[in-house]
Amino acid sequence: MNDLKIFLKNKKILITGHTGFKGSWLAQMLIYCGADAVGISLEPKIDPNLFGLLDLQKRMRGYFCDIRNFKKIKEIIAFEKPEIIFHLAAQPLVRDSYDDPLYTFETNIIGTANILQAAKDLGDVKAIVAITTDKVYEEKIGCFYEENDKLGGYDPYSASKAGAEMVINSYINSFFNPEFYGKKHHTLAASARAGNVFGGGDWLSRIFPDIVRSIFEKKEKLIIRNPDSIRPWQHVFDPLYGYLLLAKELYDGKREFSGAWNFGPDAKSYLTVENLVKQTFDIFKRGAYDINQDFVKREAGCLKLNSNKARRLLGWHPVYDIGDSVRIACEWYEAFYRGNDIKQITDCQIDLFFNKITKI
Ligand SMILES: NC(=O)c1ccc[n+]([C@@H]2O[C@H](COP(=O)([O-])OP(=O)(O)OC[C@H]3O[C@@H](n4cnc5c(N)ncnc54)[C@H](O)[C@@H]3O)[C@@H](O)[C@H]2O)c1
């Protein structure tokens, strides 16, 4: 058994956003490791969804509660008394943030403050990993971002996540300050900034699910809006692995792990959107697309993450390169659309991943 599995076994862990794409994978991983997982989220809004396919509602405790509702969030956290919190709940889409900026700001900024405040009020949480994004940085030439680079955010989603970072940083300074750890408080907190994540079980309006839908649901040809945008593409397992390692260090009281962390892919995984599409079509051996550029809902042209800090201090590095990542995600969707046992393939993929990290 590897260290992470031993560490996670029987730990009481709260995931906010456990009904979402990344949250469902994280929940399944925690269950696989024998953790006592509990979730807070909204009900899934799309069908199919990974949360439903994995039957997570029956396999872990969960609360359908809006993270903007501080009173209820505080009650749940006070009742559940988690030792570790992974905060993923958010409005996660740039395009939706243009349609509803206020909801995006409330959920992503105030929602984050509510979770941190409820944890502070409880006083017993040992580790908090709050998930933001690679989009928190003010855009700069070269677009290769380190943790200490200036925060920014052009569109409401990116700005809301930069806002969440300010909130997290303020809670770290004011209430979870590593300097006073063990004297004035018992909580260490960090933020995690990963790239564009894909993997089986995502059906949101994002490029990878769009590719999959264009192939298997054949309703319409794939439309690419930002063909030349360069993104840090990652299989969902890689950032989740980083979050777990980070939580372990915080839980173990290692003060130097408090703060912000980038978790980006290796250098070869920075593809343009169009190249990702071509590579995925190659694996499925079919697919066609049209380009229809969107100049209204602007998105950053290029995003690259410097993850040297995570590599050096956490010993984290991406396990899957872009080829593996696309192949593994494609295998999951193939299995789903063929009607195979999706719980089995999901656990099989998690098992393979944990075997790989044991050997690192
Ligand atoms: N998927 C990516 O490529 C990516 C990249 C960088 C960062 N992230 C971040 O990772 C996290 C998870 O993203 P995802 O892709 O799984 O998104 P998702 O939409 O699949 O999941 C979002 C989750 O948040 C919950 N949620 C949303 N609004 C809420 C509210 N007001 N109250 C309570 N719960 C609420 C949803 O119910 C869901 O469980 C987000 O914080 C997102 O910003 C995702």
The ligand as a MOL file (V3000), in Angstrom:
LIG
                    3D

  0  0  0     0  0            999 V3000
M  V30 BEGIN CTAB
M  V30 COUNTS 44 48 0 0 0
M  V30 BEGIN ATOM
M  V30 1 N -12.2080 21.2900 -14.8590 0
M  V30 2 C -11.2050 22.1230 -15.0800 0
M  V30 3 O -10.5890 22.1210 -16.1620 0
M  V30 4 C -10.7530 23.0670 -13.9960 0
M  V30 5 C -9.5760 23.8070 -14.2110 0
M  V30 6 C -9.1180 24.6500 -13.2090 0
M  V30 7 C -9.8450 24.7720 -12.0290 0
M  V30 8 N -11.0050 24.0710 -11.8500 0 CHG=1
M  V30 9 C -11.7180 24.2320 -10.5760 0
M  V30 10 O -11.9640 22.9450 -10.0230 0
M  V30 11 C -13.1930 22.9670 -9.3010 0
M  V30 12 C -14.0990 21.8640 -9.7850 0
M  V30 13 O -14.3940 22.0790 -11.1490 0
M  V30 14 P -15.2210 21.0160 -12.0110 0
M  V30 15 O -14.6220 21.0190 -13.3500 0
M  V30 16 O -15.3290 19.7490 -11.2710 0 CHG=-1
M  V30 17 O -16.6370 21.7560 -12.0830 0
M  V30 18 P -18.1120 21.1180 -11.9800 0
M  V30 19 O -19.0660 22.1600 -12.4780 0
M  V30 20 O -18.1740 19.7880 -12.5740 0
M  V30 21 O -18.3260 20.9980 -10.4080 0
M  V30 22 C -18.6290 22.1200 -9.6210 0
M  V30 23 C -19.1530 21.6490 -8.2810 0
M  V30 24 O -19.4270 22.8000 -7.4880 0
M  V30 25 C -20.7520 22.7240 -6.9930 0
M  V30 26 N -21.3050 24.0740 -6.8660 0
M  V30 27 C -21.3760 25.0330 -7.8330 0
M  V30 28 N -21.9730 26.1370 -7.3280 0
M  V30 29 C -22.2690 25.8540 -6.0240 0
M  V30 30 C -22.9080 26.5640 -4.9780 0
M  V30 31 N -23.3430 27.8150 -5.1520 0
M  V30 32 N -23.0630 25.9470 -3.7890 0
M  V30 33 C -22.6340 24.6680 -3.5910 0
M  V30 34 N -22.0190 23.9520 -4.5400 0
M  V30 35 C -21.8460 24.5330 -5.7430 0
M  V30 36 C -21.5200 21.9140 -8.0240 0
M  V30 37 O -22.6980 21.3810 -7.4360 0
M  V30 38 C -20.4770 20.8740 -8.3710 0
M  V30 39 O -20.4900 19.8560 -7.4100 0
M  V30 40 C -13.7440 24.3690 -9.4550 0
M  V30 41 O -13.3650 25.1310 -8.3490 0
M  V30 42 C -13.0690 24.8750 -10.7200 0
M  V30 43 O -13.0190 26.2740 -10.7580 0
M  V30 44 C -11.4710 23.2250 -12.8180 0
M  V30 END ATOM
M  V30 BEGIN BOND
M  V30 1 1 1 2
M  V30 2 2 2 3
M  V30 3 1 2 4
M  V30 4 1 4 5
M  V30 5 2 4 44
M  V30 6 2 5 6
M  V30 7 1 6 7
M  V30 8 2 7 8
M  V30 9 1 8 9
M  V30 10 1 8 44
M  V30 11 1 9 10
M  V30 12 1 9 42
M  V30 13 1 10 11
M  V30 14 1 11 12
M  V30 15 1 11 40
M  V30 16 1 12 13
M  V30 17 1 13 14
M  V30 18 2 14 15
M  V30 19 1 14 16
M  V30 20 1 14 17
M  V30 21 1 17 18
M  V30 22 2 18 19
M  V30 23 1 18 20
M  V30 24 1 18 21
M  V30 25 1 21 22
M  V30 26 1 22 23
M  V30 27 1 23 24
M  V30 28 1 23 38
M  V30 29 1 24 25
M  V30 30 1 25 26
M  V30 31 1 25 36
M  V30 32 1 26 27
M  V30 33 1 26 35
M  V30 34 2 27 28
M  V30 35 1 28 29
M  V30 36 1 29 30
M  V30 37 2 29 35
M  V30 38 1 30 31
M  V30 39 2 30 32
M  V30 40 1 32 33
M  V30 41 2 33 34
M  V30 42 1 34 35
M  V30 43 1 36 37
M  V30 44 1 36 38
M  V30 45 1 38 39
M  V30 46 1 40 41
M  V30 47 1 40 42
M  V30 48 1 42 43
M  V30 END BOND
M  V30 END CTAB
M  END
